[in-house]
Amino acid sequence: MDMEIDLKIHQLSHELRGHEDDARGICVCGDAGIATSSRDKTVRYWVPDPTDKRKFELSKTLLGHSSFVGPLAWIPPNEVFSEGAIVSGGMDTMVFVWNLSNGEKIHSLSGHQLQVTGVVLDDEDIVSSSVDCSLRRWRKGKVVESWEAHKSAIQAIIKLPSGELVTGSTDTTLKLWKGRTCLHTFAGHSDTVRGLAKMHGVGILSASHDGSIRLWALTGQVLMEMVGHASIVYSVDSHVSGLIVSGSEDWSAKIWKDGVCVQSIEHPGCVWDVKFLENGDIVTACSDGVVRIWTSHQERIADPVDLDSYVSQLSQYKLSRKRVGGLKLEDLPGLEALQIPGTSDGQTKIVREGDNGVAYAWNLREQKWDKKALSVYNLPKLNGVDAVHSQFEKNSCLFIGEVVDGPDDGMKRPVLDGIEYDYVFDVDIGDGEPIRKLPYNLSDNPYSTADKWLLKENLPLAYRQQIVEFILQNSGQGGVALDSSFRDPYTGSNAYIPGGSSSMSEVSAKPTFKHIPKKGMLVFDVAQFEGILKKLTEFNNSLLSDFDKKNLSLSELEISRLSAVVKILKDTSHYHTSKFADADIALLLKLLKSWPLAMIFPVIDILRMLVLHPDGATVLLKHVEDENDTLMEMIKRVVTNPPLPPNLLTGTRVVTNLFKNSRYHYWLQKHCSEILDAFSSCYSSPNKNLQLSYATMILNYAVLLIEKKDHEGQSQVLSAALEIVEEENIEVDSKFRALVAIGSLMLDGLVKRIALDFDIENVAKTAKASKEAKIAEVGADIELLTKQI
């Protein structure tokens, strides 16, 4: 393909519609078709439309993942797969192999502890990468080797034509692998390496959260850096023509030639993945759920009506996303709102005028709304405190007018003096003075911003509060509590304000959160003891009547001992003095091991209450610390296939209650991975009580591992909590506890970057839009955290 063809503009050719949520991954399957993955938990396989060479039609929908699906790989047709196969990796930690001839799942590859981020073919093997920092090699449905490839999450993997593997990581590096040997580490990016691709005959392409794309020689030398995206770059691909395409959080796919951006294709959402077809067409996966094909060939361009429809989609999306002072433009009232009189002089009202938001201030004297570009009306420029304050008493001060659009979803931010800011407000001093610029970042304390700006512009500090109120109102932070104490940004001195306190707080400003961090442990401490004993007696009678199982039944003495145990547990007022005999605990443990699976849940329920009793927990600990770990044996038995809901419910509650006793914290931390894996299916159970029990266990784990500063454990808990909130049929309290766990983990800081890689911004936005007040509140907490990262 010559350069003249290369540089033709790509236009929409066709839209592949079918996914019900974000389209996340693309796999070009030769000329046979295209596979796509989605947040909707499906993989879809599209084949060329025989009646229209521009179009593809849905051939198969592959169902099996329990959470969103990401990376894909294609196995060409062979003796085993006559029509080829698809390999998929998901948030659910699974790798699946699908037969394209019938859409059936052939292999389920389980072993990763966290989200699978990449899958590639290496001869007849499959190699997968994961947020758990490992690479795993699979052969004929079995893992044959695994190793830690990075110290941080692995985000991407590719295979080079020469046979080596390349990985990209949250640690900002790429690594080149020959087998399990790292041949070279590529350092240069300043943030997560999110996407990789091979550049034909040249080297390796990398896409990064730092907003750049780099081309590397295999020696590690940077051959080219492409900068132009306004946010995270998620994906990159190349074509034999020399063209490169990249997809970004900034709603665009950009096409590059010789390091220069030759075209930017706007999308109605984040562009998660991009791929070239052999003919030079480009496939993009967008957060609106649509996969689109773009072509530079006239004969494959979409019909005019489809092109017009796409322009309309873009326009509607931009309008829905545009914000003015933290408010959605489409939510602002029109000019008719100005027909309602104000209530106080200087009251500010923002209304929509065309595609802009304009601020008006109520003029009490003239009983009308005045429109101004954000201005300080007749501000005096005097030196000296007395002069400033006497002059201030004679003037009205209005911070009003047209509002500058703030940051949203990674769009390009305003720049002042070479520095990017979230907002840059125009300030009219009046009296013929030039317009001044007031820059502000959401991570800044508005009081500090106001103080520094007033001093810089030689304006009176008396106007401080009004500036702060405007900043808060128009940056969407009206509910944030801040430290209002003044410290000179240049000298560190406190300000003299007549009538003010002589000493002022010097505590740095911190945002306040409604529900995070979570402190302390939650437990299940209510029990229906009479019902438990009744069920035990019923099961025992059943064993007595079964000749083959009669030997498992309890004697009258043992039944009396169980009754005595329950009596102690019911008497909570004497927990500080009551004791258990070793024989009491031994009897419970004997039943856990010997009774049929369907009969052990009332025994587990007694154990749940026992671990809340000081002495009961102490006696039980002896059986946990010996070679035969009783609790782990119980967990393994509880989750034996097929697991029974009553056993899962009581089992998760036992583990949850263990967090109350600090003597079990070491055991809980040590077995964190095993426990999370054992109970991982609970979040998708239709049993709402089981969902809540599991979510509570996850929340307790978050609290514990934050205290222990266990980074690996926190990553696993974060992944489990995200699976809960992603589940469609999760009950409200369970989702709330999982969100609190996520927020608490992010606030602690160890897994903030991993949370971003998990697309936590979208999780926060979805929660914030919930009709359930507490879900919306914790969603707002998490959203505020993402802005501080």
C-alpha positions in Angstrom: 0.0 0.0 0.0 1.6 3.3 -1.1 1.8 6.5 1.0 -0.9 8.2 -1.0 -3.4 5.6 0.0 -2.0 5.5 3.6 -2.8 9.2 4.2 -6.3 9.2 3.0 -8.8 10.0 5.7 -10.5 7.1 7.4 -14.2 7.3 7.6 -16.9 5.1 9.1 -17.5 1.9 7.3 -19.7 -0.2 9.6 -20.9 -0.5 13.2 -21.1 -3.8 14.9 -23.9 -3.5 17.4 -24.8 -6.2 20.0 -22.8 -5.7 23.1 -24.8 -4.4 26.1 -21.9 -2.7 27.8 -18.4 -1.4 27.0 -16.7 -3.1 24.1 -13.3 -3.9 25.6 -11.2 -6.1 23.3 -10.8 -6.9 19.6 -9.2 -9.9 17.9 -8.8 -10.0 14.2 -9.3 -13.6 13.0 -7.5 -13.5 9.7 -10.1 -12.9 7.0 -12.5 -15.2 8.7 -14.0 -12.7 11.1 -13.6 -10.5 14.2 -13.9 -11.5 17.8 -14.9 -8.8 20.4 -15.1 -8.8 24.2 -17.1 -6.7 26.6 -18.0 -5.6 30.1 -21.3 -7.4 29.4 -19.4 -10.7 30.2 -19.6 -12.0 26.6 -17.4 -12.7 23.6 -19.0 -12.1 20.3 -17.8 -13.5 16.9 -18.6 -11.5 13.8 -18.2 -12.8 10.2 -18.3 -10.9 6.9 -21.7 -10.2 5.4 -21.8 -12.1 2.1 -24.3 -9.5 0.7 -22.2 -6.4 1.6 -18.4 -6.4 1.7 -18.4 -3.4 4.1 -20.4 -5.2 6.8 -20.0 -8.0 9.4 -22.8 -9.9 11.0 -23.0 -11.6 14.4 -22.2 -15.3 14.2 -21.9 -16.5 17.8 -22.2 -15.2 21.3 -19.9 -17.0 23.7 -21.2 -17.1 27.3 -19.3 -18.3 30.3 -17.3 -15.5 32.0 -18.8 -14.3 35.3 -17.3 -10.8 35.0 -16.1 -8.5 32.2 -14.0 -10.0 29.4 -10.8 -8.3 28.1 -8.0 -9.9 26.1 -8.6 -12.3 23.2 -6.5 -14.5 20.9 -7.3 -16.5 17.8 -6.3 -20.1 17.1 -6.5 -20.6 13.3 -8.3 -23.7 12.0 -6.3 -26.9 12.6 -7.0 -30.6 13.0 -8.6 -30.0 16.4 -10.6 -26.9 15.6 -11.9 -27.1 12.0 -13.1 -23.5 12.1 -10.6 -22.2 14.6 -10.9 -21.2 18.2 -11.0 -18.1 20.5 -9.0 -17.7 23.8 -10.5 -15.2 26.2 -9.4 -13.8 29.6 -11.5 -12.1 32.1 -11.9 -10.1 35.3 -13.1 -13.4 36.9 -9.4 -14.7 36.7 -10.3 -17.3 34.1 -8.9 -18.2 30.7 -11.4 -19.9 28.4 -10.9 -21.7 25.0 -13.9 -21.6 22.7 -14.5 -23.9 19.7 -15.8 -21.6 16.9 -17.5 -24.4 15.0 -20.2 -24.8 17.7 -19.5 -22.0 20.2 -18.7 -24.5 23.0 -16.2 -23.9 25.8 -13.4 -26.5 25.4 -11.1 -25.6 28.2 -11.5 -23.6 31.5 -8.0 -22.6 32.7 -8.0 -21.7 36.4 -5.0 -20.5 38.3 -4.6 -16.8 38.2 -5.5 -15.0 41.4 -6.5 -11.7 39.8 -7.8 -10.3 36.5 -6.4 -11.8 33.3 -5.0 -9.0 31.2 -3.4 -10.7 28.2 -3.5 -14.0 26.3 -1.1 -15.0 23.4 -0.4 -18.1 21.5 3.1 -19.6 21.7 3.2 -22.4 19.2 0.6 -24.8 20.6 0.7 -23.3 24.1 -1.3 -20.4 25.5 0.5 -17.8 27.7 -1.6 -15.6 29.9 -0.7 -12.5 32.0 -2.5 -11.1 35.0 -2.8 -8.4 37.6 -1.4 -11.0 40.0 2.1 -10.2 38.4 2.4 -13.7 36.9 2.7 -15.3 33.5 1.2 -18.8 33.1 1.8 -21.2 30.3 -1.0 -23.6 29.5 -0.7 -26.8 27.3 -3.7 -28.9 26.4 -5.8 -27.4 29.2 -3.2 -27.7 31.9 -0.7 -25.2 33.4 2.8 -26.3 32.7 4.7 -23.4 34.3 4.2 -20.0 35.9 6.5 -17.3 37.1 6.4 -13.8 38.6 7.3 -11.6 35.6 7.0 -8.2 37.3 6.7 -6.9 40.9 3.5 -5.0 39.9 0.4 -5.8 37.8 1.1 -7.0 34.3 -1.2 -5.2 31.9 -0.3 -6.6 28.4 1.6 -9.3 26.6 2.5 -9.9 23.0 4.6 -12.5 21.1 7.2 -11.2 18.6 7.8 -12.9 15.2 11.2 -14.0 16.5 9.5 -16.0 19.3 10.2 -13.8 22.3 7.4 -12.6 24.6 7.0 -8.9 25.7 5.1 -7.8 28.8 4.0 -4.4 29.9 3.3 -3.5 33.6 2.0 -1.1 36.1 5.6 -0.7 37.2 6.0 1.5 34.0 8.4 -1.0 32.3 8.4 -3.5 29.4 10.3 -6.8 29.7 11.5 -9.0 26.9 11.4 -12.7 27.6 13.0 -15.8 26.2 11.3 -18.6 28.0 11.4 -17.6 31.7 14.6 -15.6 31.2 14.2 -11.8 31.1 16.5 -10.6 28.3 15.9 -6.9 28.7 13.9 -4.4 30.7 12.7 -1.3 28.8 12.4 1.8 31.0 11.1 5.2 29.9 7.4 5.5 30.5 6.4 7.5 33.6 3.2 5.5 34.2 1.5 2.2 33.6 2.3 0.4 30.3 -1.2 -0.6 29.2 -1.0 -1.8 25.6 1.6 -3.4 23.3 2.0 -4.2 19.6 4.7 -5.3 17.3 5.8 -2.8 14.6 6.5 -4.8 11.5 10.3 -5.1 10.9 11.1 -2.4 13.4 10.4 -3.2 17.0 7.8 -2.9 19.8 5.0 -0.3 20.3 3.8 0.6 23.8 0.8 2.6 25.0 0.9 4.2 28.4 -1.2 5.9 31.1 1.3 8.8 30.7 -0.5 9.7 27.5 2.3 8.6 25.1 3.0 5.9 22.6 6.6 4.7 22.2 8.4 2.7 19.5 11.3 0.7 20.9 14.1 -1.3 19.2 14.6 -4.7 20.6 17.8 -3.4 22.2 15.7 -1.1 24.4 16.4 2.1 22.5 13.5 4.5 22.1 13.2 5.1 18.3 10.1 7.4 18.5 7.7 8.9 20.9 4.2 10.0 19.9 2.5 12.5 22.1 -1.0 13.9 21.3 -3.6 12.1 23.4 -5.0 14.2 26.3 -5.4 11.2 28.6 -4.6 7.5 29.2 -3.7 5.5 26.1 -5.1 2.1 26.4 -4.2 0.4 23.1 -1.9 0.6 20.0 -1.5 -1.4 16.8 0.5 -1.1 13.5 0.0 -1.9 9.8 2.5 -3.1 7.2 2.0 0.3 5.5 3.8 2.0 8.4 0.6 3.5 9.9 0.0 3.3 13.7 -3.3 3.6 15.5 -3.9 4.2 19.2 -7.0 4.3 21.4 -7.5 6.5 24.5 -9.6 7.6 27.4 -9.8 11.0 25.6 -12.6 9.6 23.3 -10.4 9.3 20.3 -8.5 6.9 18.0 -5.5 8.6 16.5 -3.6 7.5 13.4 0.1 8.2 13.2 2.6 8.3 10.3 6.3 8.7 11.0 5.6 9.9 14.5 3.1 12.5 13.4 -0.7 12.3 14.1 -2.3 12.5 10.7 -5.9 11.9 11.8 -7.9 11.9 15.1 -11.2 10.0 15.0 -13.6 11.2 17.6 -15.8 8.6 19.5 -18.8 8.9 21.7 -16.8 7.4 24.6 -13.5 5.9 25.7 -11.7 3.9 23.0 -10.6 0.7 24.8 -9.0 -1.2 21.9 -7.9 -0.6 18.3 -6.8 -3.1 15.6 -5.9 -2.9 11.9 -7.4 -5.3 9.4 -5.1 -6.6 6.8 -6.7 -4.3 4.1 -5.8 -1.2 6.2 -9.2 -0.7 7.7 -9.3 0.1 11.5 -11.5 -1.6 14.1 -12.2 0.3 17.4 -13.9 -0.8 20.6 -15.8 1.9 22.4 -17.3 2.4 25.9 -20.7 2.9 24.3 -20.7 -0.8 23.5 -20.3 -0.4 19.8 -17.4 -1.8 17.7 -16.7 0.3 14.6 -14.8 -0.2 11.4 -13.1 2.7 9.7 -11.9 2.7 6.1 -9.9 5.0 3.7 -11.3 3.1 0.7 -14.2 5.0 -1.0 -16.1 1.8 -1.9 -16.3 0.7 1.7 -17.4 4.0 3.3 -20.8 3.8 5.0 -23.9 5.2 3.4 -24.6 9.0 3.9 -27.5 8.3 6.3 -25.2 6.2 8.5 -22.5 8.9 8.4 -25.1 11.5 9.4 -26.3 9.2 12.2 -22.8 8.9 13.6 -22.3 12.7 13.6 -25.5 12.9 15.5 -24.3 10.3 18.0 -21.1 12.3 18.6 -23.0 15.6 19.0 -25.4 14.1 21.6 -22.6 12.5 23.5 -20.6 15.7 23.7 -23.7 17.6 24.9 -24.4 14.9 27.5 -20.8 15.1 28.8 -20.2 18.8 28.7 -20.0 20.3 32.1 -20.0 23.8 33.4 -18.7 24.4 36.8 -19.1 20.7 37.6 -22.6 20.6 36.3 -23.8 18.8 33.2 -24.6 21.4 30.5 -27.8 19.6 29.6 -29.0 19.8 33.2 -28.7 23.6 33.4 -31.9 25.6 33.2 -32.5 27.8 30.2 -32.9 31.6 30.1 -36.4 31.3 31.4 -34.8 30.7 34.8 -33.9 34.4 34.9 -37.6 35.3 35.0 -37.6 34.3 38.7 -36.2 37.1 40.9 -33.2 36.5 43.1 -33.4 36.4 46.9 -30.2 38.2 47.9 -27.8 40.7 46.3 -25.0 38.9 44.5 -26.8 35.6 44.3 -25.3 33.5 41.4 -27.3 31.5 38.9 -25.8 29.6 36.0 -28.0 29.1 32.9 -27.6 27.5 29.6 -27.1 29.7 26.5 -26.6 27.6 23.4 -23.7 25.3 24.1 -22.3 27.4 26.9 -23.1 28.0 30.6 -23.3 31.6 31.6 -23.4 32.9 35.2 -25.7 35.8 36.2 -25.7 37.7 39.5 -28.8 39.2 41.1 -28.7 43.0 41.3 -30.9 43.8 44.3 -31.0 47.5 43.8 -32.1 47.3 40.2 -34.1 44.1 40.6 -32.5 42.3 37.7 -30.0 39.6 36.7 -26.7 41.0 35.5 -24.3 39.1 33.2 -20.6 39.4 33.6 -17.5 37.5 32.7 -16.3 36.2 36.1 -15.4 39.6 37.6 -14.7 41.4 40.8 -16.8 44.5 40.5 -14.9 47.7 41.3 -12.3 46.0 43.4 -10.0 48.5 45.1 -6.3 48.2 44.6 -5.0 49.7 47.9 -2.2 48.8 50.3 -2.7 48.6 54.0 -5.4 46.7 56.0 -7.4 49.7 57.2 -7.7 51.2 53.7 -8.7 47.9 52.3 -11.4 47.3 54.7 -12.8 50.8 54.7 -12.9 50.8 50.9 -14.5 47.3 51.0 -17.5 48.6 53.0 -18.4 50.9 50.1 -18.4 48.3 47.3 -20.4 45.3 46.3 -18.3 42.3 45.2 -19.7 39.9 42.6 -18.0 36.8 41.3 -20.2 36.1 38.3 -20.3 35.5 34.5 -19.4 32.9 31.9 -18.0 29.8 33.4 -15.0 28.0 32.0 -15.6 24.3 31.2 -13.9 22.1 33.7 -12.2 18.7 33.4 -14.2 15.7 32.4 -13.3 12.1 31.4 -9.8 12.9 30.3 -10.5 15.7 27.9 -7.8 18.3 27.2 -7.3 20.6 30.2 -6.8 24.3 30.1 -3.2 25.5 30.2 -1.8 28.6 31.9 1.9 29.6 31.8 2.7 26.1 30.4 0.9 24.3 33.3 -2.3 22.3 32.9 -5.1 23.0 35.4 -8.6 21.6 35.9 -10.1 25.1 35.6 -8.9 28.5 34.5 -11.3 31.3 35.3 -11.3 34.7 33.6 -11.3 37.5 36.2 -12.3 41.1 35.2 -10.8 43.5 37.8 -12.6 46.4 36.2 -11.5 50.0 35.7 -10.0 49.2 32.3 -7.6 46.6 33.8 -6.8 43.6 31.7 -8.5 40.3 32.3 -6.7 38.2 35.0 -6.5 34.4 35.0 -7.4 32.4 38.2 -6.1 28.8 37.8 -7.4 26.0 40.1 -7.0 22.2 40.5 -9.5 20.0 42.2 -6.7 18.6 44.4 -6.0 22.1 45.7 -7.4 23.7 48.8 -9.7 26.5 47.5 -8.7 28.7 50.4 -5.0 28.3 49.6 -5.7 29.0 45.9 -7.7 32.2 46.8 -5.0 33.4 49.2 -2.2 33.0 46.8 -4.1 34.6 43.9 -5.2 37.6 46.0 -1.6 38.2 47.2 -0.2 37.8 43.7 -2.8 40.2 42.2 -2.4 42.7 45.2 -6.1 42.4 46.0 -7.6 42.6 49.5 -7.9 39.3 51.5 -11.4 40.4 52.5 -12.7 39.0 49.3 -11.3 35.6 50.1 -14.5 33.8 51.2 -16.4 35.0 48.1 -13.7 33.7 45.8 -13.7 30.3 47.6 -17.5 30.0 47.5 -17.4 30.6 43.7 -14.6 28.1 43.2 -16.4 25.4 45.2 -19.8 26.0 43.5 -18.3 26.0 40.0 -16.0 23.0 40.4 -18.6 20.7 41.8 -17.3 20.6 45.3 -20.1 22.2 47.2 -20.2 19.4 49.8 -16.5 19.2 50.7 -15.4 20.4 54.1 -12.1 22.2 54.0 -9.6 23.9 56.4 -10.2 27.7 56.0 -7.2 28.9 58.0 -4.9 31.3 56.1 -1.2 30.9 55.7 0.7 33.2 53.5 1.8 31.0 50.6 5.1 32.8 50.3 6.1 33.5 54.0 4.0 30.9 55.9 2.7 33.6 58.2 -0.9 33.9 59.4 -3.0 36.8 58.2 -4.3 39.6 60.4 -8.0 39.8 60.1 -9.7 42.4 62.4 -11.9 40.7 65.0 -10.4 37.3 64.1 -8.7 34.8 66.4 -5.0 35.4 67.2 -4.1 31.8 66.5 -5.3 29.8 63.6 -5.1 26.1 62.7 -2.2 25.0 60.6 -3.6 21.6 59.8 -3.5 21.0 56.0 -6.8 20.7 54.3 -8.2 17.2 53.7 -11.4 16.3 52.0 -14.0 14.6 54.2 -15.7 11.3 53.2 -19.1 10.0 54.1 -18.3 6.3 54.4 -14.6 5.7 54.2 -12.3 4.6 55.6 -14.0 1.7 57.4 -12.8 1.2 60.9 -13.4 -1.9 63.0 -14.8 -5.3 62.1 -18.4 -6.3 61.3 -19.7 -9.6 62.7 -22.8 -11.8 62.6 -23.7 -12.1 66.3 -27.3 -13.0 66.3 -28.4 -16.6 66.4 -31.6 -18.6 66.8 -30.2 -21.1 69.3 -33.4 -23.0 69.8 -33.7 -23.5 66.0 -30.1 -24.7 65.8 -30.6 -27.3 68.5 -33.9 -28.4 67.0 -32.2 -29.0 63.6 -29.3 -30.9 65.2 -31.8 -33.2 67.0 -33.7 -33.7 63.7 -30.6 -34.6 61.8 -29.5 -36.9 64.7 -32.8 -38.8 64.6 -32.4 -39.2 60.9 -29.0 -40.8 61.4 -30.4 -43.1 64.1 -33.0 -44.4 61.7 -30.5 -45.1 58.9 -28.8 -48.4 59.6 -25.7 -47.5 57.5 -25.2 -44.2 59.3 -26.3 -45.0 62.8 -22.7 -45.1 64.0 -22.5 -41.4 63.2 -25.3 -40.4 65.5 -24.8 -38.6 68.9 -25.3 -40.3 72.2 -27.6 -38.7 74.8 -24.5 -37.5 76.7 -23.2 -35.8 73.6 -26.5 -34.1 73.0 -26.5 -32.8 76.5 -23.0 -31.5 76.0 -24.1 -29.6 72.9 -27.0 -28.1 74.9 -24.6 -27.0 77.6 -22.4 -25.3 74.9 -25.4 -23.4 73.5 -26.4 -22.4 77.0 -23.0 -20.8 77.6 -23.2 -19.0 74.2 -26.7 -17.6 75.0 -25.5 -16.1 78.3 -23.6 -13.2 76.9 -23.6 -11.3 80.2 -21.1 -13.9 81.6 -18.8 -14.1 78.6 -16.0 -12.7 80.6 -16.1 -15.6 83.1 -17.6 -18.6 81.4 -15.3 -21.4 80.1 -15.4 -24.3 77.6 -13.9 -27.7 78.1 -11.6 -29.1 75.4 -14.1 -31.9 75.0 -16.8 -29.3 74.0 -14.7 -28.1 71.1 -13.6 -31.6 70.2 -17.2 -32.7 69.8 -18.1 -29.9 67.4 -15.0 -30.6 65.3 -15.8 -34.3 65.3 -19.3 -33.6 63.8 -17.8 -31.2 61.2 -15.6 -34.1 59.9 -18.0 -37.0 60.2 -21.5 -35.9 59.6 -22.9 -35.8 56.0 -22.4 -32.5 54.2 -26.1 -31.7 54.1 -26.2 -31.9 58.0 -23.3 -29.9 59.1 -24.6 -26.3 58.7 -26.1 -26.1 62.3 -22.8 -27.3 63.7 -21.0 -24.6 61.7 -23.5 -22.1 63.0 -22.6 -23.0 66.6 -18.9 -22.5 65.6 -19.8 -19.1 64.3 -21.0 -18.0 67.7 -18.2 -19.8 69.5 -15.5 -17.7 67.9 -17.1 -14.6 69.4 -16.7 -16.0 72.9 -13.3 -15.1 74.4 -12.6 -18.5 75.9 -14.2 -20.4 73.0 -12.0 -18.7 70.5 -8.9 -19.4 72.6 -9.7 -23.1 72.9 -10.5 -23.4 69.2 -7.2 -21.7 68.3 -5.3 -24.8 69.7 -6.9 -26.9 67.0 -6.2 -24.3 64.3 -2.5 -23.9 65.0 -1.7 -27.7 65.0 -0.8 -29.6 61.9 -4.4 -30.4 61.1 -5.8 -26.9 60.6 -9.4 -27.5 61.6 -10.7 -24.3 60.1 -9.1 -24.8 56.7 -10.4 -28.4 56.7 -13.9 -27.1 57.4 -13.6 -24.5 54.6 -12.4 -27.1 52.1 -15.3 -29.4 53.1 -17.9 -26.6 52.9 -16.9 -25.7 49.3 -16.8 -29.3 48.1 -18.6 -29.6 44.8 -21.4 -29.1 44.6 -21.3 -26.6 47.5 -24.5 -26.3 49.5 -25.8 -22.8 50.2 -26.5 -23.4 53.9 -22.9 -24.5 54.3 -21.5 -21.6 52.3 -23.6 -19.1 54.3 -22.6 -20.4 57.8 -19.0 -21.0 56.6 -18.5 -17.4 55.4 -20.0 -16.1 58.6 -17.5 -18.1 60.7 -14.6 -16.6 58.8 -16.2 -13.1 59.1 -16.5 -13.4 62.8 -12.9 -14.5 63.2 -11.8 -10.9 62.4 -13.2 -9.8 65.8 -10.4 -11.6 67.6 -7.0 -10.3 66.9 -5.4 -13.6 67.8 -6.8 -14.9 64.4 -5.5 -12.1 62.3 -2.2 -13.8 61.5 -4.2 -16.9 60.4 -6.6 -14.8 58.3 -3.8 -13.0 56.6 -1.8 -16.2 55.9 -4.7 -17.9 54.3 -6.2 -14.9 52.6 -5.7 -16.2 49.0 -7.0 -19.6 49.8 -10.1 -18.3 51.6 -11.0 -15.8 48.8 -10.6 -18.5 46.2 -12.7 -21.0 48.2 -15.6 -18.6 48.5 -15.2 -16.8 45.2 -18.5 -18.0 43.8 -20.6 -16.6 46.6 -21.1 -13.1 45.1 -23.0 -14.5 42.2 -25.3 -16.7 44.3 -29.0 -15.9 44.1 -29.1 -16.2 47.9 -29.1 -12.6 49.2 -27.9 -13.6 52.7 -24.9 -15.4 51.2 -24.1 -12.3 49.1 -24.1 -10.1 52.2 -22.1 -12.6 54.2 -19.4 -12.8 51.5 -19.3 -9.0 51.1 -18.9 -8.5 54.8 -16.0 -10.9 54.9 -14.4 -8.9 52.0 -14.9 -5.7 53.9 -13.3 -7.1 57.1 -10.3 -8.4 55.0 -9.9 -4.8 53.6 -9.7 -3.4 57.1 -7.3 -6.0 58.3 -4.9 -5.9 55.3 -4.8 -2.1 55.4 -3.7 -2.3 59.0 -1.1 -5.0 58.1 0.1 -3.0 55.0 -0.2 -6.2 52.9 0.0 -5.0 49.3 -0.5 -8.4 47.7 -3.5 -9.2 49.9 -5.0 -5.8 49.3 -4.8 -6.4 45.6 -6.7 -9.7 45.9 -9.4 -8.1 48.1 -9.8 -5.2 45.7 -10.3 -7.7 42.9 -12.9 -9.6 44.9 -14.8 -6.4 45.9 -14.9 -5.2 42.3 -16.4 -8.5 41.2 -19.2 -7.9 43.7 -20.0 -4.4 42.5 -19.9 -5.6 38.9 -22.5 -8.3 39.6 -25.9 -7.2 38.2 -28.1 -9.0 40.7 -26.2 -8.1 43.9 -28.3 -6.8 46.8 -27.9 -3.2 48.0 -26.1 -3.9 51.3 -23.7 -6.2 49.7 -22.8 -3.7 47.0 -22.4 -1.0 49.6 -20.0 -3.0 51.8 -17.9 -3.9 48.7 -17.8 -0.2 47.7 -16.7 0.8 51.2 -13.9 -1.9 51.0 -12.8 -0.4 47.6 -12.8 3.1 48.9 -11.0 2.2 52.1 -8.3 0.3 50.1 -7.8 3.3 47.7 -7.6 5.8 50.6 -4.8 3.7 52.2 -2.9 4.2 49.0 -1.1 0.9 48.3 -3.5 -0.2 45.5 -4.6 3.2 44.1 -2.9 2.6 40.8 -4.3 -0.9 40.5 -7.8 0.4 41.2 -7.3 2.9 38.3 -6.3 0.0 36.1 -9.5 -1.8 37.1 -11.5 1.2 35.6 -12.5 2.4 39.0 -13.7 5.7 37.6 -16.5 4.0 35.8 -17.4 2.0 38.9 -17.6 5.3 41.0 -19.7 7.0 38.4 -22.2 4.1 38.2 -22.5 4.0 42.0 -22.9 7.8 42.2 -25.9 7.6 39.9 -27.6 5.0 42.0 -31.1 5.7 43.4 -29.9 4.2 46.7 -28.6 7.0 48.8 -25.8 5.2 50.5 -24.6 3.7 47.3 -24.5 7.1 45.7 -22.7 8.5 48.7 -19.9 6.0 48.7 -19.7 6.3 44.9 -19.1 10.0 45.4 -16.4 9.2 48.0 -14.6 7.0 45.5 -14.9 9.5 42.7 -13.3 12.1 44.9 -10.4 9.7 45.6 -9.9 9.1 41.8 -9.4 12.9 41.4 -6.7 12.9 44.0 -4.7 10.1 42.4 
